[in-house]
Every structure is written in structure tokens, then in C-alpha cells.
Amino acid sequence: MERVESLKQDNTQLAIKVALALAMLLASLGTSIANIALPALATAFSSPFAEVQAVVVAYLAALTITVVIAGRLGDCYGLKRTLLAGIGLFAVASLICGLAPNLWLLIGARALQGTGAAFMMTLSMALMRQTASEARIGRAMGLLGTVSALGTALGPSLGGLLIPAMGWRSIFWVQFPMAAIALVLAFTMLPNDAGRAKTSSTGLWSALNATLLPNLLLNLLVAAVMMTTLVVGPFYLGLGLGLKETMVGFVMAIGPILSIFSGVPSGRLVDAWGSGRVLTIGLGLMAVGASLLAFLPNMIGVFGYVFAITFLTPGYQLFQAANNTAVMADVTKDRRGTVSGLLGLSRNIGLILGASVMGAVFALGVGTENLANATPSAIASGVQLTFLLAGVMVTVAIGVSAFARRSERALLPPEQER
């Protein structure tokens, strides 16, 4: 009887994880799938690239602005109920995107889609924490890291298959049935009392404290470094090494593939060793990877780039699983949505800084903003400067982490400190 009951609980937990993982996958897929459609959109709407680019920017901007709001609403009205609303909004927005007769309606629908994605990303993490057992929080966070990487990696590939066959609208049509499935799964699989905490009388700023702020800063710095690889990598591989576009795409896919396979194992390590130790290991691997990217590709080319990525990417997944677990493990039920939203906000700000500030540093190192006319040696100089700075940023993150841990230990009573 006990074995049957245990098996039933395991199946329930699996169903919950599938529902939440699909919501996270969709939100990540929406982030990357539209990028590859920009040339087709420019042709379809006879619009300049700067206007068409707003299709991507609107999604990211809405996602960034609304992540904390989504978390706060989840704390106030129930995580499950609010997640269902977010998935529903994403589904409707996907439908509007597919039907949009002009570019500006498409941009507006993408902003709505990004808002729905903010609810899906934020509340999936909060609900995963809510429903995971104390001994498996790390694995739950690692699973979300895996599906997030899978969605980001799948977007360009899926778009590349759909657009030539069925046109640009197909990349939005395909998201509608997926969102409908996620909505049904979430409605039927998530327990009705999951996240139905009493509305907290405390405000947003009360969720920020001396323990949380260092983790948010670490999240920002690490996200900026990872975005740097996505911005600088294609220029180095294409212009610096002269690789064809197909080969550039293949090499750039190595990082996301490593992320997919290292996410869940990273979570298992967090459960086994503790978030503090794994976070330090993850940041150490990232520091090694960033330093190698500054020198090794200029010495041995694409093999040096790939070798450096094999340190950087698993390090990132170890960091993500450990940092998310450390932040979410001790958060009270009435603040899990808000804190999850703050994690998403810090990550998104880091992504924006990585794309803008680190992109500017790269151009400074190259010596010109017209990168298409830059020599391979100038591109190599830009890569070296950019990843030297990235290495410094990870080193700063290691220092922040060490200082925060010492401060936490100093606040412990003597009996707990031992």
C-alpha cells in the first residue's frame, strides 16, 4: 500500500514538473525564435531593419519590465491562478502575432507575448520551489535551467525549418497549440492549493535584504558575461576566423547543447554538496572559461574557442542551479513569486548590459564600429579586451560571493557557526 502511494506521489510530482517545464520552455522559445525571422519580416512589411528589430526588443522589454510585477501578483492572488493567466495571455498574443496584418500590431502583440512570458518564467520557478521536496530543490532548479537552455537553443533551429516551408507567421502559429497544451497541463496537474498563500502586507522592498542582494548582483554579472559570448562569438567566428554561416551556427550551438546536458546534473550536485560550494565551483569554472576565451582562440582558433566554452557553460549551469536554490530555499510562501521575479529582473538587466555595454567594449577593442570592414587581427584584439573584462567581472562575482558568505557566518550564533 505504501509503495503504491509512493508511486502515485512520484507520478504527481513528474506531472507537475512537466507542466512547469513546458511553461518555461515556451517563454524561452519566444525569446529566441523571432530573431531568425527578421529578414523575412523586413521583406514582408517593406520596413527597415531598425523597425523590424522592435519585434525582438518589444518582447525582451516587456519581459524585463513585468517580471517583478508578475511575481508580486502571484504572491497576492495565488501562483497557480496567476500562472494560468500568464499562459493564457501568451497563447492569445501568439495568435495575434500570427494574424498581424502590419508590423506595429505585430510589435504590440510581441509585447503582450513578452508579458505572458514574464509570468511563465517567474511563476514556474516559484511553483517549482513550492512543490519540490526540501531534498530536491537543486534538481528542480537544474531542470528549469535545462529547459530554459533548450528553448533558447531550439528557437533559431525551429524557426529555420518553419519559415522556408510555411512563412514567418508559422513561428507564431506553432506557439499557440504549445501554449494551449501548457495551459491544460497547468490547470489539471498543479495542485489547487499550490502557492495560495495569504496576501502579504509587506511591500516589494521588504523582500530585498542583505542576504538576497548579493545573489541578485551575482546573477546580473553572470548573465552579462554569458550574453557577451552570444554577441561577440558570431563576429569572432565569422569575421575573425572566416567561418561560413552554417559553421558559425554549429559552433554557437555547442554552448546551449552543453547547457541542456549539464542543467539537471548541476542541480543534483547542489542537493548533494550544498549551494555555497557548488556556486563557488561554478564561478571558478566561469572565470577559467572567460580567461581562456581572452587568449586561447587567438592562439589556436576555433578549437580554442570551443575548449573555453566547455568550461564557461557548465560553470554557468552550476552557478544558476546553486544561486537559484540559495535564493529560493528559505523564502517564505508569501514572497516566492516576488523573489523569483527579482531573480528574473537581475538576469534580464545583465543580458541587456552584456548586449550593450560589452558590445561597446568589443567595438572599442576592434577600433571601429564598422565591424564588417575590420581586419581579423582587429577582431582578435576586440575579443581579447572583451573577455579580459568578462574575466574581471566573474572575479568580482567570486569576491562578492565570498564576502556575502563570511557576513552570513558572522551573523550566526556561536553554536550554529561551529
N, C-alpha and C positions, 0 to 999 in steps of 0.2 A: 504493500500500500504506500509506504513511504517512498519507494523507488518510483512508483507511478506519479506520485505528487511531485517529486523532484524533477522527473522528466517533463511534466506539464509546465512547471515553472521555467525550466530551461527553454522550452519551446516558446513560451510567452516572452521571455527576455530576448530571444532571437528575433521574434516578430517585431518587437519594439525597436531593436537595433536596425532592422531592415527599413522600417518606416522612417526613422530619423536619418539614416544614412542616405536614403533616396532624396530626402528634402535637401540635405547638404550637397549632394551630388548635383542636383538641379541648379542650386544657387551658384555653384562653382562653374558649371557648364555655361550658364548665362553670362558669366564674366568673360569667357574666352571665345565663345562660338561666333560672336558677331565680328570679331577682328578680321577674319579671313574674307568676310563679305563686303568689306569697304570698297574695293574696286568695282564690284558688281553694283553696289548702291550708287556710287558716283556716276556710273553709266546709266542706270535705270532712272535716276532723278535729275540727270544732267546738272549735277552740283559739284562745286569744287571740293577738294579733299578736306579742307578745314571745316566745312559744314557737315560733311558726311562723318567726320571723326566724332561729332557730337553724339552719334548713335552709341559709341562706346563710352564716352565721357559721362553722358547722362545716367547711364546705369551705375557707373562707379561712384558718381557724385551722390546719387540718391542712396546708394548702399552705405556710403560713409556717413551721410547726414542722419540717417534714420536708425542706425544700429542700436544706439543707446535708447532712443525712444521706444523701439521695438521691445527691448529688454524690460524697460520700465512698465510698459503696458502689459507685458506678460506677468510681471510681479503683481500688478494691480488686478487683472481680470482673469488670471489663470493661464499657465503656459500652454496647455493643450489648446484651449479655445483660441488664444491669440495666434498660435502656430497655424491652426486651420484657416484663420482669416488671411494670414500671410500667403499660404499656399494657394488659396482661392484667388487672391489678388494677382499672384504670379501667373496663374492659369489664364485669367481674363486678359491680363496685359499681353501674354504671349499670343492670344487670339487676335487682339487688336493689332499687334505688330505684324502678324501675317496678313492682315486685311488692309493695312495702312495705304491710302491712296497717294499720300505725299510724304515728303521727308520729315516735315515738322510734326505731323501726327505720329510718325514712327519714333521720333526722338522723345515725344511726350510719353508714348506707350513704354518705351525703354526705361524712362524714369520711374514709371509705375512698377515695371518689372523689377527694377533695382530695389524699390521699396519692399516689394514682396520678398525678394531675396534676402534683405536685411533681417526680416522676421524669421525666415527659414534658417539662416546661418546662426543667428543669435539664440533662438529658442530651441533649435536642435541640440546645441551644446548644453543649454540649461537643463533640458529634459533628459539628455543622456546622463548628466550628473545626477539628476533626480531619481532615475530608475536604476542606475548601476549600483551594485553592492560596493561596500567600502573597500573590499579587497581587489576590485576590478575597475576602479576609476581610471587608472592609467591606460588599460586596454581600451576602454570606451573612448577616451580622448585620442588614442592612437588610431582607432578605427575612423573617427571623424577626419583626422589628418590624412588618412589614406584615401578616403572617398573625395575629399576636397582636392587632393592632387590629381586623382583620377578624372574628376570633372574638368579641371583646368587643362589637363593633357588631352582629354577626349574632344574638347571643343573644336580646335582647329582641324583635327582629323575628320570628325563627323561633318563639319561644315564643308571641308574639301571634297567629301563624297557627295553630299546632297546638292550643293549649288550647281555644279555642272549638269547634273541629271534633272533637277526639278526647279532650279532658280533660287534666288536669295530668300524668297518667302518660306521656303521649306525648312530653313533653320529655326524659324519661329513656330511653324506648324508642328514640328516634331516635339517641341517642348510642351505643347498643350496636353496631349494624351499622357505624357510622363507626369505632368503636374496633377492631372486627374487621378492617376494611379496613386501618387503620393498622398493626395487628399483622402482617398478612400482608405488607404492603409493607416494613415494617421488617425482617422476617425474611428476605425474599428479596432486597431491594435493598441493604441495608447490608453492606459487606464484613465477613467474619468476624473479621478482624484489626483492625477499627476500634476504637480505644480499648482494646485488650487489652494495656495497659501492665503492667509488673511492679508488684506491690503496693508502695507507698511505705512506708518505715519511719518517715517523718516524720508528725507529728500535724497536727490541724486548724490550731492556732495558728501553725505554721510557714508556712502558706500566706498568713497575714497579714503584710504588710511595709509599709514606709514608702511604697512605690510604689502598693500596692493600696488602702490605707486611704482616701486622698483620693478615689479613684474611687468607693468604696463610699459615702462621705459625700455626694458629688455625686448619686449615684443615689438616695439616701434623700431629699435635699432636693427634687430634681426630681419624684420620684414624689408627694411630699406636695403640691406645687403643682398637679400635674395632677389629683389626686384632689379637690382643693379646687374645681376647676371643675365636677366631676361632682356634688359635694354642694351647692354654693351655687347653681350655674346654674339648676336647676329652680325653686328658691324665688324667685330674682330674676325669671325669665321668667314664672312663673305668678302669684306674689303681687305682685311689684313692677310688672310690666308688664300683668298681667291677661290673658295669652295663654291660649287654650284648650289642653287637654292634648295634642291632636293637633299643634298648632303648637309646643308646648314640645318634644315628641318630635322634630319635624322639625329644629328649631334645634339641639337637643342632639346630633343625628346628624351635624351638619356637621363637628365635631371628629374623630370616628372616620373619616369619609369622607376628610378631608384626610390623616389618618394612613395610610390604606390607599394613597393615591396618592403619598405622599411618602417612604415607607419605603425602597424599592429605590433611587430616585434619591439619597437620603441616603447609602446605602451606596456608591454609585458615586463620590460626592464624597469620601468617606473614602479610597477606594482611590486617587483621583487627587490629592488635596491633603494627605492625612495626617490622622490622628485628632486631633492637637492643634489644628490650625487650624479644623477643622470643629466640634469640641467648643466652641471659643470662639464661633464664629458662632452655633451652636445656643443656647447660654446667652444670648448677646446678644439674639437674637430673642425668647427666652422672657422676658427682662427687659422688653423693649418691650411684649410682649403682656400681661404681668401689670400693668404700669403703665397701659396703655390700658384694661384691664378695671376699674381703680380709678376712672377718670374718665369715659371715653367713653360707656359705657352710660347713665350718669346724665344725659348731655348730649343724646344722640340716640337713646336707646332700643335696640331690638333690632339695628339696623344697627351701632351702636357695639359691641355685644357680638360680633356676627359678625366685624366688622373686626378686633377684638382677637384673636379666636380664630385668624384667618388668619396671625397672627404666632406665637402661642403654640404651636400644634400642629405646624407644620413645624419650628419650633425644637426641640421635644421630640424629633421623629424624628431630626433631625440630631444632637442630643445622644446619643440612645440608640445610634445606629449607631456614632458616634465613641467613646463611652465603653466600650461592649461590646467594640469592636475593640481599643481601647487596653489593656483588661484581659486579653483572651484571646489577643492576638497572640503574646506571649512566654512564655506559661505552659507549663511542661513537661508532657509527656503524662501523667505520674502525678498531676498536680494539676488537670487541666482540669475534671473533674467537681466537685471541691471548690470551686474558684474560681467556676465557674458557679453553684453553689449559694449562695455568699456574695453574688453579684450578685442572685440572686432573693430572698434574705433581706433585703438592704438595701432593695430595691424594695418588698417587702411591708410592711416596717416603715414605710416612707414612706407607703404607701397608708393604713395604719391611722392614722398620725399626721394625715394630711390629713383623714380622715373624722372623727376625734375632736377633736383639738386645734383644727384650723382651723374645724371646725363650731362649737366652743365660742366661738371668736373672732367668728364670724359672729353668733351669738346675742347675744354681748356688744355688738356694734356695733348690732344691732337694738334692744336694750334689753329684750328679753323672750325667754323660752324658748318661749312660746306663739306661734309664728310665724304661725299661721293668722289671728290677730287683729291682727297688726302692720299698720301703715299702709304704703303704698308708699314714702313718704319714709323711714320707719324701715328698711325693707328696703334701700333705696338706701344708707343710711348703713352698714349692715352689710356690703354688698358692697364699699364703698369701703375700709373698715377692713381687711377680709379680704384684698383684693388688694394693698393697700399693703404689708401684711405679706408676702404672697407675693412681691412685687417685691423686698423686702428679702432674703428667703430666696434668690432667684436671684442677687442681687448678692453675697451671701455665697458662694454657689457659684462665681461668677466669681472672687472673691478666693482661694478655696481652690484652684481650678484654676491660677491664675497663680502662686501660691506653690509649689504642687507642681512645676510645670514649671521654675521657677527653681531649686528644690532639686535636681531631676534633672540640670539642666545643670551645676550646681556640682560634682556628683559625677563628671562625665565627665572623662576625661583631656584635656589641652590640645589634642591633635591632633584628637580627636573633637568637642571643643567648637567648633572653628573650622568 
